[in-house]
Amino acid sequence: MMKVRSLRRALVPPSLLPNPSPASLQSTRLSLHVNEEGSSSSVFVASGCHAYKVEVAMEDCPVEEGKDSLLIPIPAKIMNSSRVRRCPHRSEVQSLALADACDMGLVLGTVDSYGHAIVSVLDTGSQDIERLTYSALPLDCGVGEGSWAGLCFSPNQWSTVAVARSFCKSIDIYDQEIHLRSLHTLWNPASICFVQTVIGDGGSSIIAIAEGCQLSIWDLRVKQNGGCIQRITGTLGSPFHAVCSSADGSVAVGGADRSVTIFDCRRWSAFSRWVNCSKYEITGLAFSSLDADHIYIQSVDYEVSCGNWKKNNKVFSFRGDSNWLGFSKHSTTDTIAGWCDSGNIFVADVGVQQ
């Protein structure tokens, strides 16, 4: 049984960031890293042309329930906050992503509205030490109209990065600053993720893309059809906003139809569908690391919930106080965080009840 051990609310210091810039519907301008001791978490957020780092204390505390069984957050202490000075973007940052390079440390990737990506190796301590930094430009040098852009790292190789640009309907694959290939979608991409397959060598050459009302699957090793190996159409008129993958290769997708569908990567067929799991459109998804039968769901009504998608049962939920600017889960633990345009960051630490 999943249980929330602590739920914290921390305000980004107004002296550091007085007014966050507006975000898209499926905003991805937050990424989370939990320190090794588990006593604090480093939350990276983006506003305007800059990225910021906020360290939030993570002591366990009793969690109380309010109306409709919603969990009530407790104010948290900001241990440290600063601006990340190695992300010199010229336009608004649209997405943040973190990767753990065991031999080098923590890797932060940012991408702006024109597809310019900057990847920096960070020091896990409190100081912003200058280390490896590189940038990658799209082939058209970002000419045209700006739009939402997304970024994700390969789970097996942090130097491999996929950058999505919604307006251009393209996905660019890079190995550090070297452009490997481009994928061209039929609709505007809204979310991307690498898929860890359970067949073959277990590599991560498969990419899942939520575009319009379709979930498209792409294999970087394939040349036919531009690399697209599967297209799955959802409810017409209800676009997908979020896609995520679990460690066993399952892929979840959700969007305007307020439902989550789980696909098997071996046959690319749906083996579960949780209908009406959210009151409003779904804009963020993440599988649990403790139990892959559970999934975290973010929606536009400020709510984040956790539920068992096999039993279609909601376990717990909490709400932010305004529109979400970002939502993220730590890669190896069940710590989730969301950032609202009020400046408040909500961090939940989830464990298994004995």
C-alpha positions in Angstrom: 0.0 0.0 0.0 1.4 3.4 -1.0 1.6 6.0 1.7 2.7 9.6 1.7 5.4 10.1 4.4 5.6 13.9 4.0 4.1 16.6 1.9 5.8 20.0 1.9 5.1 23.4 0.5 7.9 25.9 -0.1 7.8 29.3 -1.7 10.5 30.3 -4.1 12.1 33.5 -2.6 10.5 36.5 -4.3 14.0 38.2 -4.2 15.2 35.4 -6.5 12.1 35.0 -8.7 9.3 37.5 -8.1 7.0 36.6 -11.0 7.3 33.3 -12.9 6.6 33.5 -16.6 3.5 31.8 -18.0 3.7 28.3 -19.3 2.1 26.0 -21.8 -0.7 23.5 -20.9 1.7 20.6 -20.6 4.4 22.6 -18.9 7.7 20.7 -18.1 9.6 23.5 -16.4 10.6 21.6 -13.3 12.9 18.7 -12.5 13.7 17.0 -9.2 16.8 15.5 -7.6 16.8 13.9 -4.1 20.1 14.1 -2.2 21.8 10.9 -1.2 21.0 11.4 2.5 17.3 12.0 1.7 17.2 15.0 4.1 16.6 17.5 1.2 15.7 17.7 -2.4 17.1 19.9 -5.1 14.3 21.4 -7.3 15.3 23.0 -10.6 12.7 25.3 -12.2 12.8 27.6 -15.2 11.3 31.0 -15.8 12.0 33.4 -18.6 15.5 32.7 -20.0 16.9 31.4 -16.7 17.0 28.3 -14.6 17.0 28.3 -10.8 17.9 25.8 -8.1 16.0 25.5 -4.8 16.9 23.1 -2.0 13.9 22.1 0.1 14.2 20.3 3.5 12.6 16.8 3.5 12.0 15.8 7.1 9.3 13.2 7.7 6.1 14.6 9.3 2.5 13.4 9.8 0.3 14.1 6.8 -3.3 15.2 7.5 -6.3 14.9 5.2 -8.7 17.6 4.4 -11.9 17.9 2.4 -12.5 15.1 -0.2 -9.5 13.2 1.4 -7.0 15.7 -0.1 -3.7 15.8 1.7 -2.7 19.1 3.4 0.8 20.3 2.8 3.1 21.6 5.6 5.3 24.6 5.1 8.9 23.7 4.4 12.2 25.4 4.9 14.2 26.7 1.9 17.8 25.7 2.7 19.4 27.3 -0.3 18.4 29.0 -3.6 20.3 30.3 -6.5 20.3 30.9 -10.2 22.0 28.3 -12.4 24.5 30.5 -14.4 25.4 28.0 -17.2 22.1 28.2 -19.1 22.5 31.3 -21.3 19.3 31.1 -23.3 18.1 34.0 -25.4 14.4 33.0 -25.4 12.1 31.4 -22.8 13.1 28.1 -21.4 10.4 25.5 -22.1 11.7 22.3 -20.5 14.1 21.0 -17.9 15.4 17.5 -17.5 17.9 15.8 -15.2 20.1 12.7 -15.7 22.4 10.9 -13.3 25.8 10.3 -14.8 27.4 8.1 -12.1 31.0 8.9 -13.1 30.4 12.7 -13.6 27.6 13.8 -11.3 24.2 15.4 -12.1 23.4 16.5 -15.6 20.9 19.3 -16.3 19.4 19.8 -19.7 17.4 22.9 -20.8 15.7 23.8 -24.1 14.2 27.1 -25.1 11.2 27.8 -27.4 13.4 27.7 -30.6 14.9 24.3 -29.9 18.3 25.5 -28.6 19.4 22.9 -26.0 22.1 23.4 -23.3 23.4 20.5 -21.2 25.5 21.1 -18.1 27.2 18.8 -15.6 26.4 20.1 -12.2 28.1 19.7 -8.8 25.8 17.9 -6.4 26.8 20.2 -3.6 25.5 23.6 -2.9 28.1 25.5 -5.0 27.7 26.1 -8.7 31.1 24.9 -10.0 32.0 25.3 -13.6 32.2 21.8 -15.3 31.3 20.3 -18.7 28.8 22.4 -20.7 27.7 22.0 -24.3 24.9 23.3 -26.5 23.1 21.9 -29.5 21.3 23.9 -32.2 18.6 22.6 -34.5 19.6 22.3 -38.2 17.5 25.4 -39.1 19.2 27.3 -36.3 15.9 28.0 -34.6 14.4 30.1 -37.4 10.7 30.5 -37.3 8.0 30.8 -34.6 8.8 29.8 -31.1 6.6 27.1 -29.3 6.7 24.5 -26.6 9.8 22.4 -26.7 10.6 19.2 -24.7 13.8 17.4 -23.8 14.6 14.0 -22.5 17.8 12.0 -21.8 18.4 8.4 -22.8 18.2 6.3 -19.6 21.3 4.3 -20.6 23.4 7.0 -22.0 23.1 10.6 -20.7 25.0 12.1 -23.7 22.1 11.0 -26.0 19.3 13.7 -25.9 16.0 14.0 -27.7 14.7 17.5 -28.3 11.1 18.0 -29.5 9.7 21.2 -31.1 6.0 21.5 -31.3 5.5 24.1 -34.0 8.1 22.5 -36.3 6.7 19.0 -35.7 10.2 17.6 -35.3 12.3 15.6 -32.9 16.1 16.1 -33.0 18.4 13.4 -31.6 21.9 14.5 -30.4 25.0 12.8 -29.1 26.3 15.7 -27.0 26.5 18.5 -29.6 26.5 16.2 -32.7 23.2 15.9 -34.5 22.4 12.3 -35.3 19.0 12.4 -37.0 15.6 14.1 -37.1 12.1 12.6 -36.7 9.2 14.3 -38.3 5.7 13.9 -36.8 2.3 14.3 -38.3 1.0 16.4 -35.5 2.5 18.8 -33.0 4.3 16.8 -30.4 3.3 17.5 -26.8 5.4 15.0 -24.8 8.3 12.6 -25.4 10.1 9.8 -23.5 12.6 7.1 -24.2 11.2 3.5 -23.7 13.3 0.8 -22.0 12.4 -2.3 -23.9 12.4 -5.8 -22.3 13.3 -7.5 -25.5 16.7 -7.6 -27.3 19.5 -5.9 -25.5 17.2 -3.9 -23.3 18.5 -0.7 -24.8 16.8 2.6 -25.2 16.6 3.2 -28.9 12.8 3.5 -28.8 11.1 6.8 -28.4 7.4 7.3 -27.6 5.8 10.6 -28.7 2.4 12.0 -27.9 1.3 14.0 -30.9 -2.3 15.2 -31.4 -4.6 12.3 -30.7 -2.0 9.7 -31.6 0.8 7.9 -29.7 3.6 7.3 -32.2 6.6 4.9 -31.5 9.9 5.5 -33.2 13.0 3.3 -33.4 16.3 5.1 -33.9 17.8 2.1 -35.6 15.1 2.0 -38.4 15.3 4.0 -41.6 11.9 3.0 -43.2 9.0 5.4 -42.6 11.4 7.9 -41.1 11.9 5.6 -38.1 8.2 5.3 -37.2 7.3 1.7 -36.3 3.8 2.1 -34.8 1.0 4.6 -34.6 -1.9 4.3 -32.1 -4.9 6.5 -32.4 -6.8 7.5 -29.4 -10.2 9.3 -29.1 -10.6 11.7 -32.0 -10.8 15.3 -30.9 -9.1 14.5 -27.6 -5.3 15.2 -27.9 -2.7 13.5 -25.7 -0.7 15.8 -23.4 1.6 13.3 -21.5 3.4 10.1 -22.1 5.8 8.1 -19.8 7.5 4.8 -19.6 8.2 2.3 -16.8 11.3 0.2 -16.1 9.6 -2.9 -17.5 8.8 -1.1 -20.8 5.1 -0.3 -20.3 4.0 3.0 -21.8 1.3 5.2 -20.4 -0.5 8.0 -22.2 -3.1 10.5 -21.2 -4.7 13.8 -22.2 -7.9 15.5 -22.9 -10.1 12.4 -22.6 -9.2 12.3 -18.8 -8.2 8.6 -19.1 -4.9 6.8 -18.8 -4.1 3.9 -21.3 -1.2 1.5 -20.6 0.5 -0.2 -23.6 2.7 -3.3 -23.8 5.9 -2.5 -25.7 6.2 -6.1 -27.0 3.0 -6.0 -29.0 2.1 -2.3 -28.8 -1.4 -3.2 -27.7 -3.4 -1.7 -24.8 -3.7 -4.0 -21.9 -5.3 -1.6 -19.4 -7.3 1.6 -19.5 -8.3 3.7 -16.5 -11.3 5.7 -17.7 -12.2 9.1 -16.0 -9.3 8.8 -13.5 -9.1 12.7 -13.5 -11.8 15.3 -13.4 -10.0 17.5 -16.0 -7.4 17.1 -18.7 -4.3 15.1 -17.8 -1.0 17.0 -18.4 1.6 14.9 -16.6 2.2 11.2 -15.9 4.9 9.2 -14.1 5.1 5.5 -13.1 5.9 4.6 -9.5 9.4 3.3 -8.9 8.2 1.3 -5.8 5.3 -0.4 -7.6 4.9 -0.2 -11.4 1.1 -0.9 -10.9 0.8 2.6 -9.6 1.0 5.8 -11.5 1.1 9.5 -10.7 -1.3 11.8 -12.6 -1.2 15.6 -12.9 -4.2 17.5 -14.2 -5.2 21.1 -15.0 -7.4 21.4 -11.9 -4.2 21.8 -9.8 -4.5 18.2 -8.6 -1.8 15.5 -8.4 -3.1 12.0 -7.6 -1.6 8.5 -7.3 -3.6 5.3 -8.1 -3.4 1.7 -9.1 -4.1 1.5 -12.8 -4.8 -2.2 -12.7 -7.6 -1.9 -10.1 -8.6 1.6 -11.3 -8.3 2.7 -7.7 -7.1 6.2 -6.4 -4.8 6.0 -3.4 -4.2 9.6 -2.5 -4.2 13.1 -4.0 -3.2 16.7 -3.2 -3.7 20.0 -4.9 -1.6 23.0 -5.7 -2.8 26.6 -5.3 -2.7 27.7 -8.9 -1.8 26.6 -12.4 1.0 24.1 -12.6 4.2 25.3 -14.3 6.0 22.0 -14.0 5.7 18.5 -12.6 8.4 15.8 -12.1 9.3 12.6 -10.3 12.7 11.5 -9.2 14.1 8.8 -11.4 14.8 6.2 -8.7 12.6 7.1 -5.8 8.9 8.0 -5.3 9.5 11.7 -4.6 7.4 14.0 -6.7 7.3 17.7 -7.0 5.1 20.4 -8.7 5.6 24.1 -9.2 2.7 26.6 -9.3 2.6 30.0 -10.8 2.1 31.4 -7.3 5.7 30.5 -6.7 5.0 27.6 -4.4 6.7 24.2 -4.8 5.0 21.1 -3.5 7.2 18.1 -2.7 5.7 14.7 -1.7 7.8 11.8 -0.4 6.0 8.5 -0.9 6.8 5.1 0.6 5.2 1.7 1.0 3.1 1.1 4.2 4.3 -1.9 6.1 
